[in-house]
Amino acid sequence: MRTLRTPEERFANLPDFPYEPHYAEIADGLRMAYVEAGPSDGQPVVLLHGEPSWSFLYRHVLPELAAAGLRAIAVDLVGFGRSDKPADLADHTYARHVEWTRALLLDALGLDGMTIVGQDWGGLIGLRIAAEHPGSVARIVAANTGLPTGDIPMPDVWHRFRDAVLKAPVLDIARLIQAGCRSELPEEVRAAYDAPFPDESYKAGPRAMPGLVPITPADPAAPANRAAWQILTTLDRPFLVAFSDSDPITGGMAPILLKTMRGAAGLHHPVIKGAGHFLQEDAGAELGRQIALFVTST
């Protein structure tokens, strides 16, 4: 597998992101990166980003969790952020991303009793890990995400996004993030989202991910996701649905999760106001407070 590693100097002077990176070697000779905030002996809360962002997305969530005495761990998925980047689109599969992230959390970090927070692809990966390794998971937070099986059609806006990512001669990462936000991103924030990708050769991960979402029942990832649904809907772990009020991509998943997840019953599920798909950008501190309240009260 041919991999690329973003030079560290690309990450200089990141706004509101003073966290020192940590690294771990996982399967396939890959190195994954993550940052931490809060006490090392606090309950672990794993923050998984989506397409095409990285752990920088959680910079306003991390302080809220740390202030609540929690050990917040924001991961860079393989192909994103400071993590290694397989250079060929074919190297990226749904199953590999689940396994790579599992290897970091369970093998390298040895986490137990963790709360998994997933947004966008972070949920597609995190929900699979929670279903397949429930003994290591204490709680689950779904924030603007889902677990598609191809049995329900994706919205038109998602298909337009998928086509744009696959066909764009130059993939403008910062523009994609901005399109998913209600707030206007400052130039230094846009530059931080571009930082992991010095040129187009580094962008196989962001280009591949939309094509890995199961959109037909025959998709290779569909059976594993169906199996995960069967487990998650009967699992007794507290399950928080924390969606924004303005996400055209995943908004329709919120009522389905609320209705089907056993662990969601009897909980207060916040609606994050004034936020788009990337609710961490638009309302990160509020999302962090809601996650902290959920963890400390269950």
C-alpha positions as CSV (number, residue, x, y, z in Angstrom):
1,M,0.0,0.0,0.0
2,R,1.5,3.3,-1.1
3,T,1.0,5.9,1.7
4,L,1.6,9.6,2.1
5,R,2.3,11.5,5.4
6,T,1.6,15.2,5.6
7,P,4.6,17.3,6.7
8,E,4.2,18.5,10.3
9,E,4.9,22.1,9.3
10,R,1.6,22.1,7.5
11,F,-0.1,22.2,10.9
12,A,1.7,25.2,12.4
13,N,-0.4,28.0,13.9
14,L,-3.7,26.2,13.9
15,P,-6.3,28.6,15.5
16,D,-7.8,27.5,18.9
17,F,-6.1,24.1,18.5
18,P,-3.1,23.9,20.9
19,Y,-3.2,20.2,21.4
20,E,-0.1,18.1,20.9
21,P,-0.6,15.3,18.5
22,H,-0.2,11.7,19.6
23,Y,0.6,8.8,17.2
24,A,0.1,5.0,17.2
25,E,1.1,2.4,14.7
26,I,-1.8,0.1,13.6
27,A,-2.4,-2.5,10.9
28,D,-1.0,-2.3,7.4
29,G,2.0,-0.3,8.6
30,L,-0.2,2.8,9.0
31,R,0.2,5.6,11.6
32,M,-2.9,7.2,13.1
33,A,-3.0,10.5,14.9
34,Y,-5.1,11.8,17.7
35,V,-5.2,14.6,20.3
36,E,-6.4,14.5,23.9
37,A,-7.8,16.9,26.4
38,G,-8.8,16.4,30.1
39,P,-7.4,14.1,32.8
40,S,-5.8,10.9,31.6
41,D,-7.8,8.9,34.2
42,G,-11.2,10.4,33.2
43,Q,-13.9,8.4,31.4
44,P,-12.8,8.2,27.7
45,V,-14.9,10.0,25.2
46,V,-13.9,9.2,21.6
47,L,-14.6,11.9,19.0
48,L,-14.8,10.7,15.4
49,H,-15.0,13.2,12.6
50,G,-16.4,12.7,9.1
51,E,-15.8,13.6,5.4
52,P,-13.7,15.7,4.6
53,S,-12.7,17.1,8.0
54,W,-10.3,16.0,10.8
55,S,-9.9,16.3,14.6
56,F,-9.6,20.1,14.3
57,L,-13.4,20.0,13.8
58,Y,-13.7,19.2,17.6
59,R,-11.6,22.1,18.9
60,H,-14.6,23.7,20.6
61,V,-16.0,20.4,21.9
62,L,-12.7,19.3,23.6
63,P,-12.6,22.0,26.3
64,E,-16.1,21.3,27.4
65,L,-15.4,17.6,27.9
66,A,-12.1,18.3,29.7
67,A,-13.9,20.8,32.0
68,A,-16.3,18.0,33.0
69,G,-13.4,15.8,34.0
70,L,-13.6,13.6,30.9
71,R,-10.7,12.2,28.8
72,A,-11.6,13.5,25.4
73,I,-9.8,11.8,22.4
74,A,-10.3,13.3,19.0
75,V,-9.1,10.9,16.3
76,D,-7.9,11.6,12.7
77,L,-9.3,8.9,10.5
78,V,-6.9,7.2,8.1
79,G,-6.6,9.5,5.1
80,F,-7.3,12.6,7.1
81,G,-5.6,15.1,9.4
82,R,-2.2,14.0,10.6
83,S,-2.9,10.3,10.0
84,D,-1.3,8.5,7.1
85,K,-3.0,8.7,3.8
86,P,-3.3,5.6,1.5
87,A,-2.7,7.2,-1.9
88,D,-5.0,5.0,-4.1
89,L,-8.7,5.2,-4.0
90,A,-9.0,1.4,-4.1
91,D,-7.1,1.2,-0.8
92,H,-10.1,2.8,1.0
93,T,-12.9,0.4,1.9
94,Y,-15.6,0.7,4.5
95,A,-14.4,-2.5,6.2
96,R,-10.8,-1.2,6.3
97,H,-11.8,2.1,7.9
98,V,-13.7,0.2,10.6
99,E,-10.8,-2.1,11.3
100,W,-8.2,0.7,11.2
101,T,-10.2,2.8,13.7
102,R,-10.9,-0.3,15.9
103,A,-7.2,-1.1,16.0
104,L,-6.4,2.4,17.2
105,L,-9.1,2.5,19.9
106,L,-8.9,-1.1,21.2
107,D,-5.5,-2.4,20.4
108,A,-3.2,0.6,20.5
109,L,-5.1,2.7,23.2
110,G,-6.7,-0.2,25.0
111,L,-9.9,1.9,25.7
112,D,-12.6,0.4,27.8
113,G,-15.9,1.9,28.9
114,M,-15.7,4.5,26.2
115,T,-18.3,6.8,24.9
116,I,-18.2,6.9,21.1
117,V,-19.3,10.2,19.4
118,G,-19.7,10.0,15.7
119,Q,-20.6,12.6,13.1
120,D,-20.9,12.0,9.4
121,W,-18.5,9.1,8.5
122,G,-17.4,9.1,12.2
123,G,-20.9,7.7,12.9
124,L,-20.8,5.1,10.1
125,I,-17.5,3.8,11.6
126,G,-18.2,4.4,15.2
127,L,-21.6,2.7,15.2
128,R,-20.1,-0.4,13.6
129,I,-17.4,-0.5,16.3
130,A,-20.0,-0.1,19.0
131,A,-22.1,-2.9,17.6
132,E,-19.2,-5.3,17.0
133,H,-17.4,-4.6,20.3
134,P,-20.1,-3.6,22.7
135,G,-18.1,-4.8,25.7
136,S,-15.7,-1.9,25.2
137,V,-18.5,0.7,24.8
138,A,-20.4,2.4,27.7
139,R,-22.4,5.0,25.6
140,I,-23.0,6.1,22.1
141,V,-23.6,9.6,20.7
142,A,-25.0,10.0,17.1
143,A,-24.6,13.6,15.9
144,N,-25.7,14.2,12.3
145,T,-24.9,10.7,11.1
146,G,-26.5,7.3,10.4
147,L,-25.8,3.7,9.5
148,P,-27.0,3.2,5.9
149,T,-27.8,-0.2,4.5
150,G,-28.8,0.8,1.0
151,D,-32.4,-0.2,1.7
152,I,-33.6,3.5,2.1
153,P,-32.7,6.0,-0.7
154,M,-30.2,8.7,0.2
155,P,-31.4,12.3,-0.3
156,D,-30.8,14.1,-3.6
157,V,-28.5,16.6,-1.9
158,W,-26.2,13.7,-0.9
159,H,-26.0,12.4,-4.5
160,R,-25.1,15.8,-5.7
161,F,-22.3,16.0,-3.1
162,R,-21.1,12.5,-4.0
163,D,-20.9,13.4,-7.7
164,A,-19.2,16.7,-7.1
165,V,-16.5,15.0,-4.9
166,L,-15.8,12.2,-7.5
167,K,-15.7,14.5,-10.5
168,A,-14.0,17.7,-9.3
169,P,-10.6,18.1,-10.9
170,V,-9.4,20.0,-7.8
171,L,-11.2,19.0,-4.5
172,D,-11.6,22.2,-2.5
173,I,-11.7,20.8,1.1
174,A,-12.4,24.1,2.8
175,R,-15.2,24.9,0.5
176,L,-16.9,21.5,1.3
177,I,-16.7,22.3,5.0
178,Q,-18.0,25.8,4.5
179,A,-21.0,24.4,2.5
180,G,-21.9,22.3,5.5
181,C,-21.9,25.2,8.0
182,R,-24.4,27.9,8.9
183,S,-21.6,30.2,10.1
184,E,-19.0,31.9,7.9
185,L,-15.6,30.4,8.4
186,P,-12.6,32.7,8.9
187,E,-9.7,32.3,6.5
188,E,-7.4,30.8,9.1
189,V,-10.1,28.1,9.8
190,R,-10.5,27.3,6.1
191,A,-6.7,27.1,5.9
192,A,-6.7,24.6,8.8
193,Y,-9.1,22.3,7.0
194,D,-6.8,22.5,3.9
195,A,-3.7,21.8,5.9
196,P,-3.7,18.0,5.8
197,F,-3.7,18.0,2.0
198,P,-0.7,19.7,0.4
199,D,-1.8,18.7,-3.1
200,E,-4.4,16.4,-4.9
201,S,-2.3,13.3,-4.4
202,Y,-3.1,13.4,-0.6
203,K,-6.9,13.5,-1.1
204,A,-7.7,9.8,-1.9
205,G,-9.5,9.5,1.4
206,P,-11.9,12.4,0.9
207,R,-12.5,11.4,-2.7
208,A,-13.2,7.8,-1.8
209,M,-15.5,8.1,1.2
210,P,-18.7,9.2,-0.6
211,G,-18.4,6.2,-2.9
212,L,-18.1,3.8,0.1
213,V,-21.5,4.7,1.5
214,P,-24.0,1.8,0.9
215,I,-26.6,3.1,-1.5
216,T,-28.0,-0.2,-2.7
217,P,-29.0,-3.3,-0.8
218,A,-26.3,-5.2,-2.7
219,D,-23.4,-3.0,-1.6
220,P,-20.5,-5.0,-0.1
221,A,-20.9,-3.1,3.2
222,A,-24.7,-3.5,3.5
223,P,-24.7,-6.9,5.3
224,A,-22.4,-5.8,8.0
225,N,-24.4,-2.6,8.6
226,R,-27.6,-4.6,8.8
227,A,-26.1,-6.9,11.3
228,A,-25.0,-3.8,13.3
229,W,-28.5,-2.4,13.3
230,Q,-29.8,-5.7,14.8
231,I,-27.3,-5.4,17.6
232,L,-27.6,-1.7,18.3
233,T,-31.4,-1.7,18.4
234,T,-31.3,-4.2,21.3
235,L,-28.2,-2.9,23.1
236,D,-28.9,-1.5,26.5
237,R,-26.1,1.2,26.3
238,P,-27.3,4.8,26.7
239,F,-27.7,6.3,23.2
240,L,-27.9,10.0,22.7
241,V,-29.2,11.5,19.4
242,A,-27.7,15.0,19.2
243,F,-28.6,16.4,15.7
244,S,-28.6,19.9,14.5
245,D,-31.7,21.7,13.3
246,S,-30.4,22.3,9.8
247,D,-28.8,19.3,8.2
248,P,-30.3,18.3,4.9
249,I,-28.0,15.3,4.5
250,T,-28.6,13.3,7.7
251,G,-31.5,15.1,9.4
252,G,-34.0,12.4,8.4
253,M,-32.0,9.9,10.5
254,A,-32.7,11.5,13.8
255,P,-36.3,10.3,14.2
256,I,-35.4,6.8,13.0
257,L,-32.6,6.5,15.6
258,L,-34.9,7.9,18.4
259,K,-37.6,5.3,17.5
260,T,-35.4,2.2,17.0
261,M,-32.5,2.5,19.5
262,R,-33.3,0.8,22.8
263,G,-30.7,2.9,24.6
264,A,-32.4,6.2,23.5
265,A,-35.5,5.6,25.5
266,G,-36.1,7.9,28.4
267,L,-33.3,10.3,27.6
268,H,-33.4,14.0,26.8
269,H,-32.2,14.3,23.2
270,P,-31.1,17.9,22.4
271,V,-31.6,19.6,19.1
272,I,-28.6,21.8,18.4
273,K,-30.0,25.1,17.2
274,G,-28.6,27.2,14.4
275,A,-26.2,24.6,13.1
276,G,-25.7,22.8,9.8
277,H,-24.1,19.5,8.9
278,F,-20.9,20.4,10.7
279,L,-22.5,21.2,14.0
280,Q,-19.1,21.1,15.7
281,E,-18.2,24.3,13.7
282,D,-21.5,26.1,14.2
283,A,-22.2,25.1,17.8
284,G,-19.2,23.1,19.1
285,A,-19.4,24.4,22.7
286,E,-23.1,23.6,23.0
287,L,-22.5,20.1,21.5
288,G,-19.7,19.6,24.0
289,R,-21.8,20.6,26.9
290,Q,-24.6,18.2,25.9
291,I,-22.2,15.3,25.5
292,A,-20.6,16.1,28.9
293,L,-24.1,16.2,30.5
294,F,-25.0,12.9,28.9
295,V,-21.8,11.1,30.0
296,T,-21.8,12.4,33.6
297,S,-25.5,11.8,34.1
298,T,-25.7,8.2,32.8
